[in-house]
Amino acid sequence: MPMNPAEIETLVKAALPDAQINIEDLRGDGDHYAAYIISSAFKGKTRVQQHQMVYQALQGRMGNELHALALQTSAPQDE
C-alpha cells in the first residue's frame, strides 16, 4: 500500500521537529515523491548524512510502502 504525503511528513517531523517539508507526488500514483526538507539538524552534516537521517525517520518504509523518494535537504540559511 503506497504512503500518502501526510504520513511521510508525520514521520519526518517526529524525527526532525523543526523541519520545513514540501512533498510533491511526481507521478500522481502515491508511490514516487520528491521531498524538499530544511532542518537545523542538518547543520554541519554532509548531504549523505542528511539523507540518512531522513531514511532513518521513515522507519524502514523506504523500498516498501514508499517506492521512490527524491530528496533535497539543507540546513536553514543564516541571515
BASE-148583 format. One record per residue (C-alpha): x, y, z; residue number from 1; chain. Coordinates in nm, 3 decimals, padded with zeros to 5 digits. Each point is the difference from the previous one (the first is absolute). Layout:
((X Y Z) NUM A)
...
//
This chain:
((00.000 00.000 00.000) 1 A)
((00.151 00.336 -00.101) 2 A)
((00.068 00.274 00.254) 3 A)
((-00.169 00.336 -00.021) 4 A)
((00.193 00.326 00.043) 5 A)
((-00.151 00.065 00.344) 6 A)
((00.143 -00.329 00.131) 7 A)
((00.345 00.087 -00.132) 8 A)
((-00.018 00.345 00.157) 9 A)
((-00.117 -00.141 00.335) 10 A)
((00.292 -00.244 00.016) 11 A)
((00.259 00.261 -00.097) 12 A)
((-00.145 00.256 00.245) 13 A)
((00.018 -00.257 00.281) 14 A)
((00.376 -00.032 -00.057) 15 A)
((00.068 00.359 -00.108) 16 A)
((-00.259 00.217 00.177) 17 A)
((00.121 00.330 -00.148) 18 A)
((-00.004 -00.133 -00.358) 19 A)
((-00.156 00.204 -00.276) 20 A)
((-00.132 -00.260 -00.243) 21 A)
((-00.137 00.022 -00.352) 22 A)
((-00.104 -00.329 -00.163) 23 A)
((-00.092 -00.038 -00.365) 24 A)
((-00.164 -00.309 -00.152) 25 A)
((00.205 -00.038 -00.318) 26 A)
((-00.229 -00.238 -00.190) 27 A)
((-00.334 00.036 00.174) 28 A)
((00.021 -00.365 00.105) 29 A)
((00.077 00.047 00.371) 30 A)
((00.318 -00.198 -00.048) 31 A)
((00.260 00.243 -00.142) 32 A)
((00.069 00.318 00.197) 33 A)
((00.242 00.288 00.016) 34 A)
((00.060 00.146 00.345) 35 A)
((00.164 00.331 00.079) 36 A)
((00.099 00.013 00.367) 37 A)
((00.170 00.278 00.195) 38 A)
((00.103 -00.069 00.360) 39 A)
((00.253 00.145 00.243) 40 A)
((00.087 -00.363 00.086) 41 A)
((00.175 -00.014 -00.339) 42 A)
((00.247 00.273 00.091) 43 A)
((00.358 -00.126 -00.030) 44 A)
((-00.112 -00.327 -00.159) 45 A)
((00.091 -00.121 -00.348) 46 A)
((-00.278 -00.048 -00.253) 47 A)
((00.033 -00.378 00.043) 48 A)
((-00.037 00.033 00.379) 49 A)
((-00.304 00.224 -00.047) 50 A)
((-00.165 -00.255 -00.227) 51 A)
((00.082 -00.281 00.244) 52 A)
((-00.177 00.198 00.273) 53 A)
((-00.312 00.022 -00.216) 54 A)
((00.011 -00.370 -00.090) 55 A)
((00.037 -00.084 00.369) 56 A)
((-00.305 00.217 00.075) 57 A)
((-00.200 -00.206 -00.252) 58 A)
((00.054 -00.306 00.221) 59 A)
((00.065 -00.258 -00.270) 60 A)
((-00.284 00.104 -00.230) 61 A)
((00.241 00.105 -00.278) 62 A)
((-00.010 -00.272 -00.265) 63 A)
((-00.317 -00.149 00.147) 64 A)
((-00.305 00.228 00.031) 65 A)
((00.208 00.281 -00.147) 66 A)
((00.150 -00.105 -00.332) 67 A)
((00.189 00.315 -00.107) 68 A)
((00.094 00.319 00.182) 69 A)
((00.216 00.266 -00.161) 70 A)
((00.148 00.204 00.286) 71 A)
((00.130 00.352 00.014) 72 A)
((00.114 00.090 00.350) 73 A)
((00.169 00.300 00.156) 74 A)
((00.051 00.190 00.322) 75 A)
((-00.168 00.341 00.032) 76 A)
((00.196 00.285 -00.152) 77 A)
((00.160 00.235 00.253) 78 A)
((-00.127 00.353 -00.040) 79 A)
//
